[in-house]
Amino acid sequence: MGPVELLHMSVFSQSFSPCGRFLAAGNNYGEIAVFSLSAALSPDATAANQKPVLTFTAHEGPVFSLLSTDVHLLSAGNGEISAWSWNELTKKNVKPLWTKRPNYKSSLEIPEINSMIINPRDNSLVVGGGDNNIHIMDLEHGVFKNILQGHSDYIHCVSVRDREAEILSGGEDGAVRMWGDDLVLVLFQSCARPQFGKWISCLTTDSDWMLCGGGPSLSLWHLRSLSPTSIFPLSGCQRQAAFYQDKILAVGEGAFVSHCLLGGEVKAQIPCTPQSLNTLQLNTNSTEHRVLTVGGSSDHIDVFTNLSYRAFSLSF
């Protein structure tokens, strides 16, 4: 890849291998790069260890979402999902195990897939994207078994509540929908920022708590009372957030990772290499390689061995 392509590269997605020793990252050119964290974190690591051990083209369009199961890496591009064996990828074999398309209304329709998550209760894959619907795939049999309809515009993000196995989704229409026994629509009067729009680009849950934001301010909601308990005074639009111990980590517009307290205070903003951030991942699969990685409008992925500062960067 030439210098012009590298200059215009954006990293949209990341996923750690089940063993926690590898990181996969997807970019706007349809490529997936696999990095060896064990090599990059070793005491005698060189610049070469911060480059991918494998780079391959997975989709024609951007790789907006990556997700790992116990054995597979799932990648989503425009209108399709592919599965790759982690075991084969570490041997540098890049043939997909399968590629599936959700049941779209028209064969001419190629909506992007923006978000995927696994529902552990029934081992299904929950997929949200540009056709305004949520598609649910039975991973054991490899078939799409259900469609959830209700959003009036495309879906940016999906999440699953662990205990209840309830699906939540956020979209361009400004709604967060909870797909349980009853459909609940959460509106954002108290968090609204009309100058940015009403779209919801980031959504995550932890038991009875939900984080969401985008055009509206990032906010913490209690799902039993369906009310916001904290609204975070972050200036830009947030694209991904995560609960971590007693903190909230968030990334979006701006070259920093925001550390927020549950009460609503922004405790710190840690500088990053990309000027705008799309993706944040915590490696919980390996205690030896426990890192935070963030990517965005750059060919660099910043690695934090300590959340207080960037240790080094991986690069395509």
Salt bridges, closest charged atoms under 4 A:
GLU80 OE2 - HIS59 ND1 2.83
GLU88 OE2 - LYS91 NZ 3.97
ASP122 OD2 - LYS145 NZ 3.10
ASP131 OD2 - HIS135 NE2 2.68
ASP138 OD2 - HIS141 ND1 2.97
GLU164 OE2 - ARG161 NH2 3.42
GLU166 OE1 - ARG161 NH1 2.90
GLU172 OE1 - HIS156 NE2 2.68
ASP173 OD2 - HIS151 ND1 3.04
ASP208 OD1 - ARG161 NH2 2.87
ASP208 OD2 - ARG163 NH2 3.80
ASP208 OD2 - ARG224 NE 2.93
GLU288 OE2 - HIS289 NE2 3.98
ASP299 OD1 - HIS300 ND1 2.97
